[in-house]
Amino acid sequence: MRIIHSVAFIAIMAVSACAFALEYTSVKQLMVRAIDTSDGKASGFVLGRIADKFQRTTGSSARVRADVTTIKSFEQEGCKRLNVRLTQSGVPTSDGRSVDFGIDYGLNMCRDGNPPTEGMDLEQAGKILERRFD
């Protein structure tokens, strides 16, 4: 009997941990996770301001799913070209139907949140910034 309770407890904890691990308060967390995973992918549900804005804009109360995939790895350690896809189901259309809605965008990002410097002309960028802030 004790074994059955232990197995049930472990199963419940595993399911709870998986459910919690699939929710993120920012897309950036998922992007960093994709940078760090061996397959270059991360997925989960986005909560907070982004999800609220998405729901207000689409008119659907369904959760917002984010799927991040790696398109390219840069030579600079921890830097990748990522594709982010945000999707939501149950979005009402003008003809009364409900459809799935999705948007994709790509960006270059390093683990620290900055863009990679690979391919940048840092001297030229410095000159431009000097002019803007003088």
C-alpha positions as CSV (number, residue, x, y, z in Angstrom):
1,M,0.0,0.0,0.0
2,R,2.8,2.3,0.9
3,I,4.4,1.7,-2.6
4,I,1.2,2.7,-4.4
5,H,0.9,5.9,-2.4
6,S,4.6,6.7,-3.2
7,V,4.1,6.1,-6.9
8,A,0.9,8.2,-7.0
9,F,2.7,11.0,-5.1
10,I,5.6,10.9,-7.6
11,A,3.3,10.9,-10.6
12,I,1.3,13.8,-9.2
13,M,4.5,15.8,-8.6
14,A,5.8,15.1,-12.1
15,V,2.6,16.2,-13.7
16,S,2.5,19.4,-11.6
17,A,6.1,20.1,-12.4
18,C,5.5,19.7,-16.1
19,A,2.4,21.9,-16.0
20,F,4.3,24.6,-14.2
21,A,7.4,24.3,-16.5
22,L,5.2,25.0,-19.5
23,E,4.2,28.5,-18.4
24,Y,6.4,31.5,-18.8
25,T,6.0,35.2,-17.9
26,S,8.0,36.3,-21.0
27,V,8.9,35.1,-24.4
28,K,12.6,36.0,-23.6
29,Q,12.6,33.1,-21.1
30,L,11.7,30.7,-23.9
31,M,14.2,32.2,-26.2
32,V,17.0,31.7,-23.7
33,R,15.8,28.1,-23.1
34,A,15.9,27.4,-26.8
35,I,19.5,28.8,-26.9
36,D,20.5,26.4,-24.1
37,T,18.7,23.2,-25.3
38,S,20.5,20.6,-27.4
39,D,17.7,20.6,-30.0
40,G,17.4,24.4,-30.1
41,K,13.7,24.4,-29.3
42,A,11.4,25.5,-26.5
43,S,7.7,25.7,-26.2
44,G,5.2,26.9,-23.6
45,F,2.3,29.1,-22.7
46,V,3.0,32.8,-22.2
47,L,1.4,34.6,-19.3
48,G,1.3,38.2,-18.2
49,R,1.4,41.4,-20.2
50,I,2.1,39.8,-23.6
51,A,-0.7,37.3,-23.2
52,D,-3.1,40.0,-22.0
53,K,-2.4,42.2,-24.9
54,F,-2.7,39.3,-27.3
55,Q,-6.1,38.4,-25.8
56,R,-7.4,41.9,-25.9
57,T,-6.3,42.3,-29.5
58,T,-7.7,39.0,-30.9
59,G,-10.8,38.9,-28.7
60,S,-10.1,35.3,-27.6
61,S,-9.6,34.3,-24.0
62,A,-7.6,31.2,-25.0
63,R,-4.0,30.8,-23.8
64,V,-1.2,32.1,-25.9
65,R,1.3,29.4,-27.0
66,A,4.9,30.3,-27.9
67,D,7.1,27.9,-29.9
68,V,10.8,29.0,-30.4
69,T,13.1,27.2,-32.8
70,T,16.7,27.8,-33.8
71,I,17.3,28.9,-37.3
72,K,21.1,29.4,-37.1
73,S,23.9,29.3,-34.6
74,F,26.5,32.0,-34.7
75,E,30.1,31.5,-34.0
76,Q,29.8,33.7,-30.9
77,E,29.1,31.4,-28.0
78,G,25.5,31.3,-26.8
79,C,24.1,33.4,-29.8
80,K,21.5,32.2,-32.3
81,R,19.0,33.3,-34.9
82,L,15.6,32.3,-33.5
83,N,12.1,32.1,-34.8
84,V,9.3,32.8,-32.4
85,R,5.8,31.7,-33.2
86,L,2.9,32.9,-31.0
87,T,-0.4,31.2,-31.6
88,Q,-3.9,31.4,-30.1
89,S,-7.0,29.4,-30.8
90,G,-10.6,30.5,-30.7
91,V,-10.1,33.9,-32.4
92,P,-13.4,35.2,-33.6
93,T,-13.7,36.3,-37.2
94,S,-16.0,39.0,-38.7
95,D,-18.2,36.2,-40.2
96,G,-18.7,34.6,-36.7
97,R,-16.3,31.7,-37.0
98,S,-13.5,30.9,-34.7
99,V,-10.0,30.3,-36.1
100,D,-6.5,29.8,-34.9
101,F,-4.3,32.9,-35.2
102,G,-0.5,32.9,-35.3
103,I,2.3,35.3,-35.8
104,D,6.0,34.6,-36.5
105,Y,9.0,36.8,-36.0
106,G,12.7,36.2,-36.0
107,L,15.6,37.8,-34.2
108,N,19.2,37.3,-33.4
109,M,19.8,36.9,-29.6
110,C,22.5,35.8,-27.2
111,R,22.0,34.2,-23.9
112,D,22.6,37.5,-22.1
113,G,19.7,39.1,-24.1
114,N,21.9,41.2,-26.4
115,P,22.3,40.7,-30.1
116,P,25.4,38.9,-31.4
117,T,28.3,41.2,-32.5
118,E,29.2,38.8,-35.3
119,G,28.9,40.6,-38.6
120,M,28.6,44.0,-37.0
121,D,30.9,46.8,-37.8
122,L,31.4,48.0,-34.2
123,E,33.5,50.9,-35.2
124,Q,30.8,52.2,-37.5
125,A,28.1,51.6,-34.9
126,G,30.1,53.6,-32.3
127,K,30.3,56.5,-34.7
128,I,26.6,56.5,-35.2
129,L,25.9,56.3,-31.5
130,E,28.3,59.2,-30.8
131,R,26.4,61.4,-33.3
132,R,23.0,60.5,-31.8
133,F,24.0,61.2,-28.2
134,D,26.3,64.3,-28.6
